[in-house]
Amino acid sequence: MPRPFAQPAVPPGTLGFSVLGPLTVHRDDRALPLGPLKQRVVLATLLGSANTPVSVDALTDAVWQEEPPRTARKNLQVYVSALRALLADDGQDRPRLTHTHGGYVLRVAEDELDLLRFRSLVRAAEGQEPRPAARLLRQALDLWQGPPLGDDLRQSPRLAEEAERLELRHLTAYESWAEAELELGGAPAVVEGLRDLVERHPLRERLRSAWMCALSGSGRQAEALAAYDDYRQLLARELGLEPGGAMAARYRTILAGDDRAGAGAGAAARPRAAKPPAALPPDLVDFTGHGEELRYLIGHLEDDAAGRIVLLSGPAGAGKTTLAVRAAHLLGDRFADGRICVSLRDADGRTRPLSTVLAELGQRTGQAGLSGPEAWREWLAEHHVLVILDDVPDERAVRPLLPSGGRGRVLLTARGQLGGLAPVHRLSVPPLGTAESVQLLARLVGQDRVRADREAALRIVRACGGSPLAVRVSGMRLAVLRHVPLREFADRLADPAGALDELTSGDVSVRRWLAHGWEALPEEWGRDAGRLAAGTGEGPFGLTEAAEALGCDERHAVRVVEALIDAGMVTSPCGEVTAHAAQYELPHLIRLYARGSGLVTTAVT
């Protein structure tokens, strides 16, 4: 374990800031009083982004966990003023804490803040030979005085995330130091410290691998083999995975009694991941509509103070994936470490196993043999990357893949609201408007063809119910069937019994997309959606109509309708009103699917 920590010395008369342990500020050997908790939260937030503007909104989110008071901005000004006075008179030519157009900036030199020194030393160790790397990393680890920021500041969710991210960086640095020591033959010096960390992070493969090497290098081969077996059983029990290839190879080396298992372990355990490329589906050149949602989404993803997880929700065919991919392409310069998109369902709509998703994430990010969700979350925390997790079936399928802090952003798409996830910023993807739908159709079949029979074009897009997928399939089909007049195709879509059969072009089928969503519903919810399709008319309906269609009282109808909203099968186009005053709607294509697939008959018998 690291040696006892000491406060780093600073030049006389200057300030020394520490966040790698309890938050402290020293002038010479004297600790400064930092004031009440909220003022310390402001200081800790500024130090976490030292020399970078921190917006007023970000400080507000850090200080107030719930709804901020009306006086929040004035209170922040009071805290900032007190901090300015506290940090003044230290020989600086200009104030340390200033306000710019981007927010508040706290200027701190590298030798004044332990976090900046830690980062510098870790960077300096990268790519070095084992001996200088071990020395630099040891200096970095000796800066730590305990859990970062202390317990009181972690009451702020923002600072709790920052503390967790710092702890991950400390753990990574410790692993690198231990691996360098192992290459130098220092297994006995690191073995017990690694044991303590493995107990706290049992699923971390890199840590476990270093511990096995340290045990083997200390002449404790049987314990090293037992450590691997314990890990293999834990991984299978918790995640249904097998140890990575490098880990299994190390086990075989130890089993064969090769003394090189300890020496040289760091070189194998410290792969340098290549910068991940943009692994995205192609952006649609004919992207149409959802301009307001796109602007809002880009603004949120660009805001460093905003939440790290965004959910786009809406029924099948609403355009969620297209919108997410469009935003990712437009944000190419914003995410220096890459943008990737991985689906959580297979081509038949079934939920993909977590192990399969992790394998693809590892391949896309250059982390072959990714050992489990913890390793993925660590990588995500350390890289400025945008990850689209597409077509999320439920909370359980995605929860292990979500970040708890760090630099990475995750954009989810799902039919339902995934109400069990928090904190998540949710954005509903509405149907396309009529004008937008006609515009999309014209881009696919040609402006002249639409202008020649605009009335038929309007009938086609209205039959598609504002679904971009349905409009796109209609356009793709008409682009092939150049001899079919728009009016004839509109007549076909007007027949409820055959409309979904017409919405197929090649291997793209609206019916199949709808079927995947329906099959994922619990059986009871499917029956309830069928009853609503049978018992309510086209367009919005109220709670009284829903209760009549469901054959229950309004109290139960509320629960059914809200469950179907959460599943993405029912929408509520109105604003914020009581449940009894709300208007609900079964999307047109979902209604057609229920009626055309025999689900209505099954539901009402």
Secondary structure, DSSP 8 states (H G I E B T S, - for coil): -----------TTSEEEE-SSS-EEEETTEE----SHHHHHHHHHHHHTTTS-B-HHHHHHHH-SSS--TTHHHHHHHHHHHHHHHH-SSS-SS-SEEEETTEEEE---GGGBHHHHHHHHHHHHTT--HHHHHHHHHHHHTT--SSTTHHHHTTSHHHHHHHHHHHHHHHHHHHHHHHHHHHTT-HHHHHHHHHHHHHH-TT-HHHHHHHHHHHHHTT-HHHHHHHHHHHHHHHHHHHS----HHHHHHHHHHHTT-GGGTTTHHHHH---------B-----TT--S-HHHHHHHHHHHH-TTS-SEEEEE-STTSSHHHHHHHHHHHTTTT-TT-EEEEESB-TTS-B--HHHHHHHHHHHTT-TT---HHHHHHHHHHS--EEEEES---HHHHGGG--SSSS-EEEEEESS--TT--S-EEEE-----HHHHHHHHHHHH-HHHHHHTHHHHHHHHHHTTT-HHHHHHHHHHHHH-TTS-HHHHHHHHH-TTTHHHHSEETTEEHHHHHHHHHHTS-HHHHHHHHHHHHHS-SS-B-HHHHHHHHTS-HHHHHHHHHHHHHTTSSB--S-S--TTT--BB--HHHHHHHHHTTHHHHHH-
